[in-house]
Amino acid sequence: VYKQEQSQPEVSRDQIIKYLDTFGLTSELNDQETNQFIEIAEAYQLNPFKREIYAVPYGEGEYRRLSIITGYEVYIKRAERTGKLDGWHAWIEGSSEEDFKAIVEIYRKDWTHPFRHEVYWKEAAQRKKDGSLTHFWTKMPRFQLRKVCISQAFRLAFPDELGGIPYDASELPEEMTS
């Protein structure tokens, strides 16, 4: 878990409730969902006003669920704050969506070799129930693939600092994010 100064937390319960009220989520979320969102935002010091965390309810009745999503930039910022990050690079290889793969190399000051992670478009691309690509994967497939790879790579390279933080939206099925 990210270590925050103990004297005054940056993200308070009141700030999170203000965010939920400001964006009309108070009326959309039930008490359990509201509390779950607040607890996660507080525990990981994720500020919803900075777009570090989102609450996205979906489904109805017994199928009602809440997706709590982290912006992928959070992973990078948290890794930088450790003082152990010594650079990183992300790129896409392949000539078409079917053979795209994203690659991320992360250099840590306390490791002798870079950490390298690959994600294949065929495995990561999010699809609707009918098999077609979701909106963002249709519109920006390379960017979405890169985001998935960055998020996964940073979680793997910095597990103590990033373990347990909710996933980025590009890693979740569309019904969980829309």
N, C-alpha and C positions, 0 to 999 in steps of 0.2 A: 504494500500500500504506500502511496506517495506520502512522504513526511512533510507535514505542514507545521509552521510555527504553532506552538501550543497556546500562546497567549490570546490571540484573536483569530479565529478562523476566517479565511477570505470569503468563503461561501457559507452564509447562515441560513437557517430554516426560514426566517422571515424573508430573506431575499428570494428564496426558491418559491415560496408561496406567492410573493409579489409577481414573479415571472408567470406562474400558473394563472394568476388573476389577469395580468396584463394581456396574455395571449389567449384568454378565454378557455383555458384548459380545466379550470376549476369545475365548470359545469359539465365537461366531457368525461372527467375521470371520477371513478367512485372513490370512497375513502381508502380502500386497500391500495388502489393504484396510486393515489396521491401520496400516501405514506411510503410506498415502495420507491417512487421517484425521488421523494425528499431524502429518504435514507441513503440511497445510492449516491445522489448528488453531494450530500454532506460527507459521507464516508470517503469518497474519492476526491472531494473538493473540486467538483466539476461545476462550472458556472454556466447556467443556461442562457444568461444574457450575452455571454461571449460565444455562444453557439458551441459549447463544449459537450452539451448533453441535451437530448431531446426526448420528449414523451410522445409516443404515437399510439393511440388506442385504435384497435381494429376489431372487426367481427361484431356479432351481436349475440345476446342471450348467453347460453352455455358455451358458445364459441368465442366469447369476448376475451380479448387478450390485450396486453400492453407491451409495446416494444419500447425499451429504453435504449437509446442509441447514442454513441459517442462519436464526435467529429474526429476524423482520422488525424488531424493536426495535433490533437491531444497527445497521441502516442509519441510524436516527434518532440513536442515541447517537454514532456515528462522525461524522455531519454536525455535531452539536453541538460535538464536540471540536475541530473545525477552527477554531472562532471565527468562521466565515463565515455560519453559519445565523442568519437574522434573522426566524424564524417560519415556520410552515407551517399549512396547513389542508386537511383531507380531508373530502369529503362524497359522498353518493350522490344521483343524480337519477333520476327515472323512477318509474312507479307499479307496475310488475310486473317479475319477473325478466327477461322477454324484452326489456324496454327499459331496464333498469338500466344506468347507467354511473357509475363512480367517477371523481372528479376530485380532484387534489391540486395545490395551489399552494404553491410553496416560494419563500421570500424569502431572498436572499443579500445580505450587506452589500456585497459587491463587484460586484453587478449592479444596473443601474438599473431593470430590469423583473422581475416575478416569473416564475418558471418554472412552466408549467402543463402537466399531463399527464392524459390521460383513458384509461380502460380500460373496454371494453364487456363486459357480462356474457356476451353471446353468444360473444365471442371468448375469454374467460378461464375460463369455468366448466369445471371438470374433469369428465370423463365416464369411466365404465368402458368396457370393451370392448363391452358390450352396448348402449351409448348412454345408459344412465341416469347421473344425477349421482352423484358420489362422496359418501361419507358426510358429510363436512364441508360440501360445497357444497349438499347437501340440507338439512342442519341449520341452517347459518348463511350463506346466500348473500351477504347484504350485507356481513357481516364479512369473508368470504373475498375478495370483490371489492375491498373497501377495502384489505386487506392486499397484494393483488397490485399495486394502483395505488401504494400507499405505497412498496413495495419497488422497483418500476420507476422511479418518480419520483426517489427519492433516489439510486439508482444513476446515473441520467442527469444529475442536478443536481450530483453530487459524484463524477465518474468517477475522478479521481485517488485519492481516498480509499476508494472502494468497488469499483472495478473488480477483477474476479477473485474476489470473495467469492461463495461458493455461494449459490444461490437460496433463497428462502423456500419452505416446503412447499406453500403454496397455489398456487404457480406450476408445480408438478410433477404429472404424472399419478399417480393413486392407486397404481398398481403400483410406483411408485418410492418411495412413502412408507409403505407398509403391509406 
